[in-house]
């Protein structure tokens, strides 16, 4: 899918006193049921470190589910690589939540020239044996349209409710639940350890204390890759960036500050 069709947005960035210095472009990759605009609370402070971009992954663009049956991770990696090539500002820092983190490290493995650093939030390489079968009753409980943010908060809680409502189009889903379930189903059938071991760029691994990753996997990711550092947000849910925003911001800013700053 062409970059223009993925809702790629340039949010600008860099400091006003020295606008040509930064860590390079920063591309934010959302999670399975997210969207580019769910990063809106992080964009303002990230703009101090580089030119920030968001996009909607395929099947998350607010349109009816396309007929294209290709929902493999490799397809999403190709899309992200195309986006980074289209931006054409040099290697990018990719900050990914959940699914976006997986796609970030798989892209760094397949196209190492396109990525300079990674932040991976609450995602692990091996979910084999897990299925999405128990998602169906939960999905069936959703209304066809959420009249306002309060309805979403009542169903999902304050953090996830606000996050989902940010992604919705006028209170309606921005994709097809069956397609999203199929994307996650692939993770239950294969692992991504080989791609992770191939990553050679500085990486910050942020694990949620109450997240979705299998116990010990994110810590193991750091132990098998010398480029990675692992931290855990005790008590935070899967959406660490919204559930523990001060912790998340502090960790990411410290990581970005340790990267080489370059002329734009």
N, C-alpha and C positions, 0 to 999 in steps of 0.2 A: 504494500500500500504506500503510495507516495507520501512524503513528509507533509505536504500541504493538506492531505486528507486526514491527518492525525491531529489536527487542531494544535499544531506547534505554535507556541507563543513566546515571543522575546520580551522579557520583563526588564531588560536593561540591567544596569548595575555598576559597581565599582565606586570608589570614593570620589567626592567632588574635588578634593585637593590634589589628587593624583589619579586621574581617571583612566590612565593607561596601565595601571599595575593591578595584578590579580593572579589568581591561581589558574586562570583560563576559564573557558565556558563551564558553567555548572548546569547539568541537565537533571531534572527531577523526574524519577520514574515511579509511578503510583502502583498501588497494590491491586489485587484481583478485582475488587468491587469499587475501586476508587476512580479517580479522574485527575487530569492535570490541575484543575482548580481546587482540589482538596489540599493543595500545598499552600494556599493563600496566606496562612498564618506564618509560614516559614520564609516566604519570598522576601519580605522587607529586610530582614537581617542578613540573609544570604547574599543580597545584592552588594554588601560591603566587600565581598571576597571575589566576585566575578560577575560576568554577565549571565543572568539566570534564564533558563528556558524550561517550559513545561509542555507536555503533549498528552493526548489521549491515546492509549494503546489501542490497537485493533480490537474491534468488538466492544469498545467503550466510548464510542463517538456520539451516542445519543440517537443513532439511527436504528432502523430495524436490523436484525441480525442478517448479515450478507450471506449469500449462498456459498461463498468460499469455505470449504470444509477444513482448511489448513489451520489448525489451532495449536500446532506443535511449538515447543519452545524455540526451535530453530527459526520459525517464521517470525516470532517476536524479536529475536536477535537480529535477523536481517533488517527488520523495520528500524530498530534502534541504531544499527550501523548506518542505515541510510540517513537517518536524522542527523547523526553526528557528522557525516560527510557533507550533508546539505548546509549545516551551520558553518562549517569550514573556517573555524577559528582556532584550529589546533586541537591537540588531545584534550578531552573534557574530563571533569570530575563528575561522575555519575552518582547521584544520591538516590538510592532505591529503597522503597518500603515493600517488604514481602515479595510478591511477584516481581515487582520492579527491581528488587535486589538480585533475585535470581537472574533476570534478564541482563542486569548490569554485569555480573561476574561472568556469565556465559559469553557476553559480547567482548569483555576484556580478554577472555581466553581465545576467542576466534579472531578478533581484530585488535591485537595489542597496541597497534599504532594509534588507535582512536581514543583510548582512555588512559588518563594519567593517574587517577585515584578513584577509590570507591568508598561509599558508605552503604552498608547493608544492614537494614533494620528488620530484625525478627524473621529471618528466613534461613532454612537449612537445606543441605543437599539431598537428604534421603527421607521421603515420606512413604516409602513403599509399604504396601499393605493397608494403607488408609484409603477409604473411599468417601464419596460425597453422598452416599445413599441416605444418610440421616439429614441431609440438607432439605429434602423435599418438603417435609411437614413445616419446617421453619419458613421456607419460601411461600408456602400456601397460606400462611397466616398474614402475609403482607397485604395491605390494601392496594387496589389498582393505582390509586393516586394518594399521596400524602398531602393533605390540605395545607399544612404549614410545618415549620420546623418542630413545633411542639408535638405533633403527632409522631414524627420520627424519633424524637427524644423519648417519648413515652414507650415506644416499642423497643428501641435499641439502647437506651441510656444516654446520658448527656454527651459523652465523648463520641461514640459511634453514631448517635443520632445526628449530631451536627455535621459529622464527616459525610455520612450518606446524603444528607439533605443538600450539602454543598455540591455533590456530584449529580444529583437528580436534575432533570429538565422539567421545570414547573411542577415539581413534586412527583414526577414519574421516572421510572427506571431509565437509565442511560445505556441499556444493553439488554441482552437476553439471558435470563437466569440459567437456562439449560446450557448455553454456550459457556458461561462462566464455570458451571459445574464440570463441564467436559475439560476445560483448561486445567482445573485442579485435579481431575481424575488422572491426567497424564502423570502428575507428580506421584501418584500412588502406584505407578507401574514402572518407574525407572528412577535412577539416582543421578546426581550431577557432581559426584566427587571428582571425577577426572577433569571436568571443566574447572572446578574450584582449584585443584592442585596446579593447573596451568596458569593461574592468575599470578602476575609478577609485579603488580603495582601496589603502592601503599593502600591498605584497606582498613577501615574501621568497622568492626562488627558490633552492633548494638542489639543486645538480647533483651526482650521483655521478660520481667520476672514472672508475669502471668500471661505469657504469650502462647504461640501455637507450635513452636519448634520442639521436636523430640528432645528429651532431656540430654544434656551434654554435647549435643551436636555442634552448637556454635562455638563452644569452648574447644572442641576437637578441631574445628575449622582453623582456629588460630594455631593450634599445636602442629598442624601439618603444613602450614604455609607461613614462612618467615616474614612475609610482607604484611601480615595481618595482626591487628590488636583487638582483643575482645573485652567488652565491658557489659555489665548487666544493670538494667534499671529495675531495682527491687520494687515489687508491688505494682509496676506499670503493666497495662494491658498491651495487646498487639499493636495498637496505634500509639507507640511510645511518643512520637513527635507531638501528638495532641494530648495524650494522657499525662505525660511528664515533660511538658514543654521546656522548663528551665534546665532539667537534666539533659534533655536532647540537645538543646541549643548549646549548652556549655561544652558538651562532648564534641559536637560537630565543629564548633568554632575553634576549639583547641586543636582538633585534627587539621582543619584547613589552615590554621596559622602556622602549622609545622610543615606545610608543603612549600615548595619553591614558588616564589612570586616572580612573574615574568612580565615583560613589556607587552602590551596589547597591540 
